[in-house]
Amino acid sequence: MTQTTVPKAVKTVTGGSAKRWRVPRHVIVFLAPAVIIYTAFMVYPLLDSLRLSLLSDEGVFVGLENIRELFPGGNLSNTFFNALGNNFMFFAFHFFVQNPMGLLIAVLLTQPGLRGQGIYRTLIFAPTLLSVVIVGFIWQLILSPLWGIIETPLLGKTATALPTLSLMSVWQYLGIPMMFFYATLVGIPEELLEAARVDGASGWKIFWKITFPLMLPMIGIISIITYIANLNAFDLIYSVQGALAGPEFSTDIMGTLFYRSFFGQQLQIGSTAVGATVATAMFVVILIGVLVYLFGFQRRVTTYEL
């Protein structure tokens, strides 16, 4: 008679055939600290912000009245949609400039026979390790009309301030997508590429027919990470243009709007209700983007085992 071994994670209920799963103690021990910290610093503040957005500054329940202030006809409508539009433009620069450049550099660094790959990767990734305050200060000196390299005040004009800040951020964080794409490229079997070359495929055809489809899952991951990071952006704008996000709020994004709304700035009085409402709007916009990625992109992409 063969003896059946019951897995440790399964406990058989006496007197019946039903089985229920039991999480091993060592899993709980190792996960508990991370779950507690994440709940205390992420989940609880998020839920509390949602709660505060339904209250007035006096703690009176007002329902969706604060949310309505962000839509057309509300007092914050123009400011909110200006910040939201700037945020999407900030994201567009990273999506259409930073990520394609990261992919191009990664492809170049994986070319056979290239010397000094480690040096190039280090130099490109190095700005990512710098403080945002240092990056902002350095670029302010470089772009200063008085002692910089150009006479045009790019950070002082409404038409050029946001694109300039976006490119500064692209320069700093270009190394992140480059490293992700590089890691994916080096994981593609050389035998697969060599077989395509033997069949007479050109380098361009190999990239579009073999390399690019294999990289689509990573491209999707990088895209959603870029989206979330840019919708949460704050530090670069604040360090260079201040909380007022000048000139004339042309660089105002959701992060700076939240800061002014919650803490106040100059003649503007801070409001916990308004600040929580802006934070809730940020969460909803990010959530919509994540859901579009999960159900509109990830489920349609084929993942190959390499």
C-alpha positions in Angstrom: 0.0 0.0 0.0 1.4 3.4 -1.0 1.6 6.0 1.7 0.4 9.5 0.6 2.4 12.4 1.9 0.4 15.5 2.8 2.2 18.8 2.0 3.2 20.9 5.0 1.1 23.8 3.8 -2.1 21.6 3.8 -3.9 20.5 6.9 -6.5 17.6 6.6 -9.7 18.1 8.6 -10.6 15.0 10.7 -13.7 13.3 9.7 -13.9 14.5 6.1 -12.0 14.8 2.9 -11.9 18.6 2.9 -8.5 20.3 3.2 -7.7 23.8 4.0 -4.4 25.7 3.5 -2.3 26.9 6.4 0.5 29.4 5.9 3.7 28.1 7.5 5.0 30.0 10.5 8.3 30.9 8.9 6.5 32.6 6.0 4.5 34.7 8.5 7.7 35.6 10.4 9.5 36.8 7.4 6.5 38.7 5.8 5.2 40.3 8.9 7.8 43.1 9.2 7.4 44.1 5.6 3.6 44.0 5.8 3.5 46.0 9.0 5.8 48.7 7.6 4.1 48.9 4.3 0.7 49.1 6.0 1.9 51.8 8.4 3.6 54.0 5.8 1.6 53.3 2.6 -1.8 51.7 3.1 -2.9 53.7 6.2 -1.9 57.1 4.8 -3.7 56.3 1.5 -6.9 55.3 3.3 -6.7 58.3 5.6 -6.3 60.6 2.6 -9.4 59.1 1.0 -11.2 59.7 4.3 -10.0 63.3 4.7 -11.1 64.1 1.1 -14.7 63.5 2.2 -14.4 65.9 5.2 -14.2 69.6 5.6 -11.3 71.3 7.5 -13.6 71.2 10.5 -14.0 67.5 10.3 -17.6 67.7 9.0 -18.6 65.1 6.4 -19.2 66.8 3.0 -19.2 63.8 0.7 -18.0 64.6 -2.8 -18.1 68.3 -2.4 -14.4 68.6 -2.3 -14.0 66.5 -5.4 -16.4 68.7 -7.3 -14.1 71.6 -6.7 -11.6 70.0 -9.1 -14.1 69.7 -12.0 -15.3 72.5 -14.3 -17.2 75.1 -12.3 -15.2 74.5 -9.1 -12.7 76.9 -7.6 -9.7 74.6 -8.3 -10.7 73.5 -11.7 -8.3 75.6 -13.8 -5.4 75.0 -11.4 -6.1 71.3 -11.3 -6.3 70.7 -15.0 -3.3 72.9 -15.6 -1.3 70.7 -13.2 -2.7 67.5 -14.7 -1.9 68.6 -18.3 1.7 69.6 -17.3 2.0 66.2 -15.6 1.1 64.4 -18.7 3.5 66.5 -20.7 6.2 65.7 -18.2 5.4 62.0 -18.6 5.3 62.3 -22.4 8.9 63.5 -22.5 10.1 60.5 -20.5 8.0 58.0 -22.4 8.9 59.3 -25.9 12.5 60.5 -25.2 13.9 58.7 -22.2 12.7 55.2 -22.8 13.5 55.0 -26.6 16.9 56.5 -25.9 17.5 53.9 -23.1 16.5 51.1 -25.5 18.8 52.5 -28.3 21.8 52.7 -25.9 21.1 49.2 -24.5 21.1 47.8 -28.1 24.4 49.6 -28.9 26.0 48.4 -25.7 25.1 44.8 -26.6 26.7 44.9 -30.0 29.4 42.2 -30.4 33.0 43.4 -30.2 32.2 46.6 -28.3 34.9 47.4 -25.8 34.4 49.3 -22.5 30.8 48.3 -22.1 31.1 48.5 -18.3 32.6 52.0 -18.5 29.8 53.2 -20.7 27.1 51.7 -18.5 28.6 53.3 -15.4 28.8 56.8 -17.0 25.3 56.7 -18.2 23.9 55.3 -15.0 25.9 57.6 -12.7 23.5 60.7 -12.8 20.8 58.5 -11.4 22.7 58.2 -8.2 23.0 62.0 -7.7 20.7 64.0 -5.5 17.9 65.8 -7.3 18.9 69.0 -5.5 22.4 68.7 -6.8 21.1 68.0 -10.4 18.8 70.9 -10.2 21.5 73.3 -9.0 24.0 72.1 -11.6 21.6 72.6 -14.4 20.5 76.0 -13.1 24.2 77.1 -13.4 24.6 75.6 -16.8 21.4 77.2 -18.1 21.9 80.6 -16.4 21.8 83.5 -18.9 24.5 85.3 -16.8 27.3 82.7 -16.7 25.8 79.6 -18.4 26.2 78.2 -21.9 23.2 80.0 -23.5 21.8 83.5 -23.2 18.1 82.5 -23.4 16.5 82.0 -20.0 14.9 78.6 -20.7 13.7 78.2 -17.1 12.3 81.7 -17.1 9.9 81.4 -20.0 6.5 79.8 -19.8 6.9 78.0 -23.2 10.3 76.4 -22.4 10.4 75.9 -18.6 8.5 72.6 -18.5 10.3 71.0 -21.5 13.6 72.0 -20.1 12.9 70.5 -16.7 11.6 67.4 -18.4 14.8 67.0 -20.3 16.8 67.5 -17.1 14.9 64.7 -15.6 15.4 62.5 -18.7 19.2 63.1 -18.5 19.2 62.1 -14.8 17.1 58.9 -15.1 18.1 57.7 -18.5 20.2 55.0 -16.9 17.3 53.2 -15.3 15.5 52.0 -18.6 18.9 51.5 -20.1 19.9 48.9 -17.5 16.5 47.2 -17.6 16.7 46.9 -21.4 20.3 45.8 -21.3 19.5 43.0 -18.8 16.7 41.8 -21.1 18.9 41.9 -24.2 21.8 39.9 -22.7 19.2 37.3 -21.7 18.2 36.6 -25.3 20.0 33.4 -26.5 22.7 34.1 -29.0 21.8 30.9 -30.8 18.5 32.4 -31.7 20.0 35.5 -33.2 22.7 33.5 -35.0 20.1 31.2 -36.6 18.4 34.3 -38.0 21.7 35.6 -39.4 22.4 32.3 -41.1 18.9 32.5 -42.7 20.0 35.8 -44.2 18.1 38.2 -42.0 19.5 41.7 -41.7 20.3 43.4 -38.3 17.2 45.6 -38.6 14.9 42.7 -39.4 16.4 40.6 -36.5 15.6 43.5 -34.2 12.0 44.0 -35.3 11.1 40.3 -35.8 13.0 38.7 -32.8 14.5 41.1 -30.4 11.7 43.7 -30.1 8.9 41.1 -29.5 10.9 39.4 -26.8 11.4 42.8 -25.1 7.7 43.9 -25.2 7.0 42.6 -21.6 9.9 44.7 -20.3 8.9 47.7 -22.4 5.5 47.5 -20.8 7.0 47.3 -17.3 9.3 50.3 -17.9 6.3 52.3 -19.3 4.1 51.8 -16.3 7.0 52.4 -13.9 7.7 55.7 -15.8 4.0 56.6 -15.6 3.7 56.1 -11.9 7.0 57.8 -11.1 6.1 60.9 -13.2 2.6 61.3 -11.8 4.2 61.3 -8.4 7.0 63.7 -9.4 7.7 66.6 -7.2 11.3 67.0 -6.1 12.9 68.3 -9.3 10.2 70.9 -9.9 10.4 72.0 -6.3 14.1 72.3 -6.1 14.4 74.3 -9.3 11.2 76.3 -9.6 9.9 76.3 -6.0 6.5 75.4 -4.7 4.9 78.0 -7.0 6.2 76.1 -10.0 6.9 79.3 -12.1 6.9 81.1 -14.2 3.1 81.6 -14.0 2.5 78.0 -12.9 3.8 76.8 -16.2 5.7 73.9 -14.5 3.0 73.2 -11.9 2.3 69.4 -11.6 0.2 67.4 -9.3 2.9 67.0 -6.7 3.5 70.8 -6.4 -0.2 71.5 -6.4 -0.7 69.0 -3.6 2.1 70.6 -1.6 0.7 74.1 -1.9 -2.9 72.9 -1.2 -1.9 71.0 1.9 0.8 73.1 3.5 0.0 76.5 2.0 2.4 78.9 0.2 2.8 82.6 0.7 -0.7 84.1 0.7 -2.3 80.7 0.1 -3.6 79.0 3.3 -3.1 75.3 3.6 -6.1 73.0 3.8 -6.1 69.3 4.8 -9.3 68.7 3.0 -8.1 70.3 -0.3 -4.7 68.6 0.0 -6.3 65.2 0.6 -8.6 65.8 -2.3 -5.7 66.5 -4.7 -3.9 63.4 -3.4 -7.0 61.3 -4.0 -7.2 62.7 -7.5 -3.5 61.7 -8.1 -4.3 58.2 -6.8 -7.3 57.8 -9.1 -5.3 59.0 -12.2 -2.5 56.6 -11.4 -4.9 53.8 -10.7 -6.6 54.3 -14.1 -3.2 54.2 -15.9 -2.3 51.0 -14.0 -5.6 49.3 -14.9 -5.2 50.3 -18.6 -1.7 48.7 -18.5 -2.9 45.5 -16.8 -6.0 44.9 -18.9 -5.1 46.7 -22.1 -1.5 45.8 -22.6 -0.1 43.1 -20.3 -2.8 40.5 -21.1 -2.2 41.0 -24.8 1.6 40.5 -24.7 3.0 37.1 -25.3 5.8 36.1 -22.8 8.4 33.8 -24.1 10.5 31.4 -22.1 14.2 32.1 -23.0 
